[in-house]
Amino acid sequence: MALDVRSDIVRHVGDDEELWVNAGFGVGLKLVRLDASKGTWVIENRFEPGVRLQIHRHTGPVDAFTLTGRWHYLEYDFFSVAGSYIYEPANSVHTLDVPEDNEGTTNVLFVIEGALLNLDADGGIESVTDGAAILEAYMALLEAEGKPRPNGLIVS
């Protein structure tokens, strides 16, 4: 039996197919893929030097690939640099920090399962971001910036 590769669902999103939006606070955002049925979302972030995100916890695991630059979690002793991979198990708590002395932006690709829970100083949940919320925010930011809706975004 011959394999009909045309029936396989292999999808490609080129670098120029998805648009960057300004998420504020020195963070650029590009949503690459959303699989709502599995709760998986893939985003690329560009962080300007000096960006520090709120302490947060993920309900599922996260894979992170550093494409350019340098960043770390305040709670750990390592820095992630271009070419580095990080695996975060579900329920890990951390504060993403991009050093102020970085030259240029730091680019990181995140594969996130589940939700991101931003925490207050007492560890309480302050806000929740999941795949559906990031899609809504991404589309709103595209519209606010006068950019067209993306053609290559894969939403399952």
C-alpha positions in Angstrom: 0.0 0.0 0.0 1.5 3.3 -1.1 1.5 6.2 1.3 -0.4 9.2 0.0 1.6 12.1 1.5 -0.8 14.6 0.2 -3.4 13.3 2.7 -1.0 13.8 5.6 -1.6 17.0 7.5 1.8 18.7 7.6 1.6 22.4 8.2 4.2 25.0 7.7 4.2 28.6 9.1 6.9 30.7 7.6 8.6 33.5 9.6 6.8 36.1 7.6 3.4 34.5 7.7 2.5 35.4 11.3 2.7 39.0 12.4 4.4 40.4 15.5 2.3 42.5 17.9 3.4 44.8 20.7 2.1 43.2 23.9 3.4 46.1 26.0 6.1 46.4 28.6 8.9 45.7 26.1 7.4 42.3 24.9 6.6 41.4 21.3 4.3 38.5 20.7 3.6 36.2 17.8 1.1 33.4 18.1 2.2 30.5 15.9 -0.2 27.7 16.8 -3.2 26.9 19.0 -4.6 23.5 19.5 -7.7 24.2 21.6 -8.7 20.5 21.9 -5.4 19.7 23.6 -4.9 23.1 25.4 -1.5 23.6 23.7 -0.4 27.0 22.4 2.8 28.0 20.7 4.1 31.6 21.0 7.2 33.4 20.1 8.2 36.3 22.3 10.7 39.1 21.8 11.9 40.6 25.1 13.6 44.0 25.3 16.5 44.3 27.8 15.2 44.8 31.3 11.9 43.0 30.9 10.7 41.2 34.0 7.4 39.3 33.9 5.2 38.7 36.9 5.8 35.6 38.9 3.7 32.8 37.5 2.8 29.2 37.5 1.8 26.9 34.5 -0.8 24.3 34.9 0.9 22.1 32.3 4.5 21.6 31.1 6.3 24.2 29.0 9.1 23.8 26.5 11.2 26.9 25.8 13.8 27.3 23.0 16.0 30.4 23.2 16.6 31.7 19.6 18.6 34.9 20.5 19.7 36.8 23.5 19.8 35.8 27.2 17.3 35.4 30.0 16.8 33.5 33.2 14.4 32.8 36.1 15.1 34.7 39.3 14.5 31.5 41.2 17.3 29.6 39.4 21.0 29.9 38.9 21.3 29.4 35.1 20.9 31.7 32.1 19.2 30.5 28.9 21.2 31.7 25.9 20.7 31.3 22.1 20.5 27.5 21.4 19.3 26.6 24.9 16.3 24.5 25.7 14.3 24.6 28.9 11.7 22.2 30.1 9.3 23.4 32.9 7.2 20.8 34.6 3.6 21.5 35.4 3.1 23.7 38.5 6.7 25.1 38.5 6.7 28.7 39.7 9.1 31.3 38.3 9.8 34.9 37.4 11.2 35.5 33.8 13.9 38.2 33.8 15.8 39.6 30.8 19.0 41.3 32.0 19.1 45.1 31.4 22.7 44.8 30.0 21.6 42.5 27.1 22.4 43.9 23.7 19.4 43.6 21.5 16.2 41.6 21.9 15.9 38.1 23.4 13.7 35.8 21.2 12.2 32.7 22.8 9.8 30.1 21.4 7.4 28.6 24.0 5.3 25.5 23.7 2.7 25.8 26.5 0.2 23.2 27.6 -2.6 24.4 29.8 -2.8 27.8 31.4 -0.4 30.4 32.8 -1.4 31.7 36.2 0.0 35.1 37.2 0.5 35.2 41.0 0.3 38.0 43.5 2.8 38.5 46.4 0.9 36.0 48.5 0.8 33.3 45.8 -2.9 33.9 44.9 -4.0 33.8 41.3 -4.2 37.3 39.9 -5.0 36.5 36.3 -5.2 33.5 34.0 -4.0 33.2 30.4 -4.7 30.1 28.3 -4.8 29.4 24.6 -8.2 30.9 24.0 -7.2 34.0 25.9 -3.9 34.4 24.0 -5.8 34.0 20.7 -8.3 36.7 21.7 -5.5 39.1 22.9 -3.4 38.4 19.8 -6.3 39.2 17.4 -7.3 42.3 19.4 -3.7 43.6 19.2 -3.5 42.9 15.5 -6.7 44.9 15.0 -5.5 47.7 17.2 -2.2 48.0 15.2 -4.2 47.9 11.9 -2.7 44.6 10.9 -4.6 41.9 9.0 -5.7 38.7 10.6 -3.1 36.0 9.9 -3.5 33.4 7.2 -1.1 30.8 8.5 -2.2 30.6 12.1 -3.0 27.0 12.9 -6.0 26.6 15.2 -7.1 23.0 15.8 
